[in-house]
Amino acid sequence: MTSHLTETALNVFRPKENESVTDWAQKHIYIPKEVSPYAGYFKAGFNKYLNEPLNQFGNKRTDRLTICFASQTGKTTLMHIGLLYVITKTPKPVLYLMPSDQSARQISKERIQPMMRASSEVSKILPDNPDNFSILSYNLKTCNVHLGGAGSASKLASFPCAVVCFDECDKASVKNQNEAGAIQLASNRIKAYGSSKLFVLASTPTVDDGAETIYHHLKQSTYKVFKVPCLNCREMHEIGFAKGEEKFFVRWEKKFHDGELDVNGTADSAVLVCPSCGYSVKDIAQKNKMVADADSAWDVTNPLADEAHQGYHLNSLYSTYISIKESARLFLEAKGTNQLQDFRNSFQALPWKHDADDELDIIKLKELETEYPRGEIPEDSIVVLTCDVQKYEFYWLVTAFDKMNTCHIVDNGRADNFDDLKDIFARYRCDYAGVDSQYNTSYVISNVKRLGRKWFAIRGVQTMQGQLNIVQVNAIDGRSEQGASAVGTVTRFDINNLHFKRILSKMRSQKLSGLGIYQNADALLYRHLLSEVEVELRDRNGRSQFEFKQVDRENHWFDCLNYALAIGYFLRKTKMSGKHRRPPTKKKPISEEHQPEEM
């Protein structure tokens, strides 16, 4: 009796076993055949690079985890095993997010729940009542788990929890004028919890477009890369793809057949080359041997980051299933079909960056042409005239914002003076006009004052707080004046150029809806609309800066459309667009009377 009580007491006060997440997973996590073709218990040595990120789910010193992995690298399996560890070993409320409710239902039904039932240790915490174990809500014996989509801001704000797992966060699209982004809203769910909180982001990247992307958060983390040894010289390097960096790179010899590139023949010659000694690896087994080597390990690239924020980056070449030949073939096919963005995102796990040397897609832009002929204004629209002022002429653009807030390009052309602009304003019964006042400021502002209160001066600003600022300026010298009703003043719109040009570039690539172009627009208009692209630059401290670079010598109608979007944004915010009701206008466009010469 005494010995039994002693043993019981020892079991109560004995320190808990210091078991890593991977050790626990190898004992208890079974991956069924409906989840993976490689069914069986989890093996830590199969994809060695998964071990350290997975162990972060049990690291109390880590409260943020960013996993930026390419496709077919085990990212989803890592997330699910981490989730099962949390609810079994350290139970606490969990919110598991996907880009949509549909994707959350699918991942729950087809992957997470089968893994829970197949793993004996996890199945012990399943509720006795099957009604408490639905597709999107697990009321477990230890804690509650909610799954859902990030497509609604209200959903993200309704459930406080200790752990948030946000899978494929770059594909979520919660951001509007009145709400923060999906990632920011999700991170607010763990504020009430102290040292037990954990915020996990996992995704393949898309475009590095500010704080609402996986790559932005990766750059704020420790940003670890997985280095492997060369089989010949044993030097440690990251596996990359392109040559020119201190990484293993893929090299091939181009093969041609009947004058055309032989993709399969070229890919068959691909080898992985060591940047230190030039040793080449061709066989997938050799590549996998490098990844599984005892010396291979994660290496920190951002030593200034907070240790509580761990980040990991991995491309598809590390995958056990991807051969060197396959990687070369995927690249050559992507290049041949103009799908390099998908290769960069899905294979290299890098964000897409617009390069000034890339060919812009006029064919895709022509898809924005609507059923409206040139000069016709949609019903119930507010019409805006915008002008870009040059030394000898004005470039003007007439746009109409319909009741769905779609911006329609109605007409465009060139004028000689302000009287011509006044005639265009009257002909299209424009509601407002905005004229660029960067060049020849006093001349522009004095004429804007003469034409009336419906005419604005516009100035694009490269760096400014907010999206636009409205000021009253002196009609003589263009300087700011106090008071909106100051005598002799003109209204000037100062607009954030980077912000509105980004919106314009997303509209022309159809990543954002809301832009329409009149039927059979000429090539000159398209040249202007494609004349600027966003590029990434680095300052002397190595920090990234983004700006728009002009890739065509004429960009004036691009600027006019940029100004129109800014004015349209202001009108929507102030609800002024609802005050205008007009029948559709069908008039012969002025531009047919004054065709601009080819520049």
PyMOL commands that set and color helices and strands:
alter all, ss='L'
color gray80, all
select helices_A, chain A and resi 2-13+21-28+48-58+75-89+101-118+120-123+130-132+153-156+169-171+182-190+214-220+263-268+284-292+316-318+324-336+340-347+362-366+418-427+441-451+497-508+523-529+556-574+576-579+590-593
alter helices_A, ss='H'
color red, helices_A
select strands_A, chain A and resi 30-31+40-41+64-69+94-98+137-139+144-149+163-167+198-203+224-229+236-239+247-251+256-257+260-261+271-273+280-281+297-300+309-314+376-377+382-389+394-401+407-415+432-436+455-461+468-474+480-481+489-496+515-517+532-538+544-550+585-586
alter strands_A, ss='S'
color yellow, strands_A
deselect
rebuild
show_as cartoon
